[in-house]
Amino acid sequence: MGIFSRMSDIINSNINALLDSAEDPEKMIRLIIQEMEDTLVEVRSSSARVLADRKTAERKRGQIALEAAGWEEKAKLAISKGREDLARAALQEKRIIEQELESVGAELTATDDHIDQLNEEISQLQQKLSDAKAKQKALLMRSKTVESRMAVKRQVNRSELDQAFNKFDKFERRMDNLEGELEAMDLGREGGLAAEIEALQQDEWLSEELDRLRESMAQEKGPVK
């Protein structure tokens, strides 16, 4: 099983658990990133072990190659001494060692393929981790924006605010009534004063008219004998 299929199983199980428990998205993405980081550490540790095993196998292949070359030299020496039987035996040993050398070579080839696969998966995982962290920042910003907007809407829509505005409207109406009453009182007072002044003026005019009439009547009667 590849690291991505295993990691996908882990993440999916965690996501399902988070959805079942109604956890917040911020916590969910933090958990996914944590799983990716843990997996990346594990894969790098595995890669280090594979690289160490490859060094060991490479060293073993060199030793086996030297041993095979040594048996060939022994076969040549046996031939030079006229000991074909010993030469055959030496070549037989060389053949056995060469088979082991082929096995080690196949192991190294498989190890190299494994290392290439690990490098590719590590590169992909690092890219996915970078993408996840970028999405985490975007998600956090969106989450804060949504929370702020929801808080504002809750403040605007709450019944307490409506009641406060209703009280404010009633207070304004009360002030309007009081101001109207005050103006009415002032208007009544100004009307009474004007009426009194007008009455005084009328009384003065009447007095003047009476004096004029008396004087006119006196002139008509003439001087008293």
Secondary structure as UniProt FT lines:
FT   HELIX           3..20
FT   TURN            21..22
FT   HELIX           25..80
FT   TURN            81..82
FT   HELIX           84..157
FT   HELIX           159..221
//
